[in-house]
Amino acid sequence: MADDISYQDNENIVISTSRLTKAFGKLVAVNDLHLQVMRGDVFGFLGPNGSGKTTTIRMLLGLIRPTAGRAIIFGMDNSYQLPAILLRIGAIVETPVFYPYLSGKDNLHAVAAASGMRSGSASNRRVEEVLEIVELGKQAKDAFRNYSLGMKQRLGIGAALLADPELVLLDEPTNGLDPAGQYEIRQLIQRLSNLGKTIFISSHFLHDIQQVCNRVAILQKGNLIKQGEVNELLQQGEQIIVRLNTIGDTEQALTLLQQAREQGLPWIEQANMDTNKQNIPIIRVGAPRTRSAEINALLARHNLFAAEIRPQEGSLEDLFLGLTAPSASISTPRPGMAALARDSHDLQIEE
């Protein structure tokens, strides 16, 4: 395919999947997945539990084989160039396991030895560097069993960084952490990004992803339903909140805004009645925040005067819920099954 040639030749593309599909018997866990992760991205891979996030990461790392499709990483096909690919990747797929009675520093030395790093000054220096990156330098000699959950997770990420990888894959790195631990992981991810790492994070903590990621993909029931720049996706969810003094004025304003959309103001995507936290009626206008003054002027021309008008930024949570709500669920045929049938002669389904 022409697409295959283009993404192999583009050095800025770190991960590219084409029709990637994984079936376990009759269950299609990942279906016809097309992802593209660029060099330097902090890429959020979002979806409810069971949506196929971990299965996708396992396919990228070669832990399970796809039923159909392919994954190209650093321009190499992971179906036959996996050893060269893994040399450039650090990953956490499950909760890291360390020796509880060893210190954080000694645990990292044990991981380095097990992964084939030669002992000596270079290895010692790298362990010290990693401890500073994950901000465990002061606790380096403390026993692992005394670490907080956040510290344990950071040490796990440190283990993934020992070989100084270009790409870091993190599967639910803030799962089970308290707010302080989540904050520590977000700060660490930002530091890794500043060091030039490409980071791929799967998560269902949308607030964390919105704060650290520049691009995201949203998965539902194994199907990719959205992919793009975070800023652009958030602009799609922008709203303008309008509050008037009486319920009668509010109803008139709602009718006016709905008519305006139908009669030639396409930037008004929708206008709906709602209530705020004080249970006061408001109007939610789906429109760019820069249109607030125009909405105010439109209302004033009809002798409707807003007591409050303010823009409200979009959020990944709103976007995610809107895309994954039952009414937005995917009902189209599964195109990946066609690829599954084509490729079944050379790829064996793993149960």
N, C-alpha and C positions, 0 to 999 in steps of 0.2 A: 504494500500500500504506500501511496505517496507520503502519508502522514508519518509512517515509520521512518522514512529517510530523513524527513525534516527534523524530527526530534532527536535522532541519533547524531545529527550534524550540528546541532545547536548546543554549544558548551554551557549556555546559561540555564538549560533545562536539566535539573538534577533527577527528578522522577517523572516518568511519563508512562501511564498505563493505557493499554488499548484493548477494549472489550474484555477486560479482566473479569472472570466469572469463576465462582466456586460453588459447587453443589455437593451436599452431603445426602446421598440418596435422592429423594424427591424434594428436599429442602434446598432452595437456592439461597445461600447465605450472602453472596455478593454477585451482583448481576450487571454484566456489560459496563464495567466501571472504566471511565475515562478521567484520569487525574493528570494534572500538570503542576509540578512544584518547581519553582525557579530558584536559582542560586541566591542565597541570602534571605529567602523567605522564612518567616515564622508562620508556618502553615497549620491552621486549625482544621482538624478532621472531626466533624461533629455528627452526633446522632444518638438516639435513645439506646439504652442497653439492648443488645441483641440486633442492632442494625447492621452489623458486619464490619465494624471498625477494627476489632482485634484480628478477625480473619484476614482482612486486607493487609494489615501490618505483617502478619505471619507469612502471607504470600510474598510480600516485598523482601522479607528476610530469608526466604527459601525454607521456612520451617514446615510449610505445607505447599503442595503443588496446586496450581490453578487447574480447574477443569477445562477452561478455555481462556483464550486471550494471552496477553504477555505484559511483562513489566520491564521497562528499560530504565536503568539507574546508572548515572554517569555515562550515558551513551552505550552501556553494555546490557545485554540481555541476561536477566538473572536465571534463565532456564539452563544456561551452559557456561556463564561467566561469573557465577556466584562467588567463588573464592576471591577473585580480584575486587569484586564489589564490596564484600564484607570487610576488607581491609580498610575501607574508607568510611565505615559506618559504626556508630555507637548506638546501642539501643537498650531500652528497658521495656519488656513486654509483660512481665508479671512482677509481683513484689520481690525485690532483691533479697537474697538470703546471704547472711554473713555469720561469722562466728561470734556468738554473743559475748564471750569472755575476752576476745581480742580487742585491741583499740581500733579506732577508725583507721589510723595510719597503717597498722599491721594488717588489717583486713584488705586494704588497697594493695599492699605488697603481696598478699596471698593471691588476689585476683590477677595482679600483674604476672606473677610466676605461672599461674594456671593458664594464662592466655599466651604464654610463650615469650614474654618480654624478658630480656636478659637482665639478671641482677647486676647491680653496679651503680656507679655515680649517675648515669643517665636515667636509670629507672628511679633511683631515689629522688632525683631532681624533679622528675615528672610527678611523682606522688605528692611532693611538697607543693608543686604548682597547682595540681588538681584540688588539693585541700584548701588552698587559698581561693580558687575559683568558686568552690561551693561554700565558702565561708565557714570552714570547719577547722581552720588552722589552730585556733585556740583550744579546740576540743579534740585535737588529733590523737592525744594520748589517753583520752577517756575510753572506757570500755563501751563497746557498741550497745550492750544491754541497757546502758544508762542514757542513751540518746533518746530525744523526743521523736515522735513519728516523723515530723518535718525534717529533723536532722538525719534520720535513717533514710528517708527518701532522697535527700541531697547527697548522702554518701553513695546511694545507688546510682545516681546520675554521675557522680564523680567516677565510679567504676567504669561507666560507659564512656568517659572522657579520657581514660588513661592512654589510649592509642592516638589521641589528638585527631578524632575523626572530623571529616568535612560535613557529614550528615548525622544528625542526632534524631532518633525516633523514640518518642516517649508515649507510652500507652497509659492514659489516665494518670498522669503524674501527681495530681492533687487529690486523688480519690482517698477518702478516709481522713483527710487532714482537717484540722480546725482552721478558722480564719487566719490565724498567725502563720500556720504552716503553709497555707495556700499563698499567702503574701510572699513568704520566703521563696517558694518555687517560682512565682511570677518574676521576682527580682532576679533569680538565677537565670531564668530563660532570657531575660533582657540582657544580662551580662554575656551570655553565650552568643546572642545575636550580635552584640557589639564586637565580639571576637571574630565575627565573620562566619559563624556556623550557620548552616541551613538546618532548620528545626521543623520537625513534623510531629505535631501533638494531636493525639486523639483525646477527646474529652466530651462530657456532657455538662460541664460547668461553663455555661455560656458567658458569665461575667468575667471569668478568668481569660477566656479566649478573646473576648472583645478588647481586653486591655493590652494583650501582648502580641496578637497576631495581625499580620497585614493582609493575609489572604486566607480564605476558608473554603471548605467543601462540606455540604450537608448531606448526610446519608439517611435514608429511611427504608427499612425492610430490604436492605441490600442494594437499593437503587439510589444513584446520585440525583438529587433534586435541585441542587444549587451549588454554584462554584463561582468565586470571584473575589475582587478586592473588598476588604471589610468596609472601607469608607464609602464605596459606591453602593454596597448593599444596605448600609445604614441610611444613606440618603433616600433610598426607596421607602424606608419606614418612617420618614419624617412626618410629623403632624403639627397642626396649629390648633391650639385649644382656645375656644371662644366661650366666654361666659357673659350672659346678659342679666339684667336685673330682675326680670319676671319670666315666668314660664311661657306666657303669651308671646313675649318678644323672642324668646328662645325658639319657639315653634315657628314663628315667622322667619327668623333668620335661617333656620334649617331649610325651610322650603325655598327661600331665596337662593341659598348656596347650591342646593340641588338643581334648581332651575338654571342657574348660571353655568353649571357644568354642562348641562344638556344643550344650552344655547350658545356655547362657544368659548368656554374657559376650560380647555382640556387639562390644564395643570391642576385642577381640582379633581383628584382621583375619586374621592368619595366624601360624603359628609353624613355623620351619624350622631344621634343623640346618645348621651351617656351621663353619668354622674361622677362628681369628684369625690375625694375622701370625706368631704363634709356632707355628702349626699345631695349636693346642689346640682341641678341640671346644667350640663355643658354640651358643647358641640365639638366633636373631633373631626377636623378637616384634614383629609389626606392631601397635603400640598407641601411644596418646599418651604422651609422656614423663611426664605427671603420674600415670600408673598404675603407676609403678615400685614404690611401696610396697605396692600391692595384689597385684602379682605376687609380691613377696617374701613377703608374708603367706600367699598361697595355697600356695606351695611349702613354707613352714615348717609349715603345718597337716598336711602329708603327710610330715613329717620329711625334707624335702629342703632343704638349706641352701646358698644361693648363695655361692660364693667371691667373685663379682663380679656386680654388677647396675648397669647405667648406661644412661642414655638416649643415643640418638644422633640428632642432628638430621637431617632430610631434606635433600637437596640437589637442585638442578635437574638435575645430571648423572644422579642415580639416576632421577628422574622422567622425564627425557628418554629415557634408555636403556630404561626400562620401557615407555614409550609407543611408541617407534620400533623395538623389537625385532621380529624376524621374526614371532614369535607374536602380536604386537600390531598387525601391519600391517593396513591397511584393506582389507576385502574386500567392503564394501557397494557398491551401484551408485553411480555418479557423478551426484549430483543436478544438478550444474551443467550437465551436457550437455542437460538439459531446457530450462534457461534459454538455453543456447547456441542451441538450435533455435528458441526463441521469438524471440530477438533477432537472428537472423542476417540478417533482412531489412534492418536498418539499421546493422549493424556488420560491417565487412569483416575477415576473418581476415588477419592480417599474418604472412607467413612470416619 
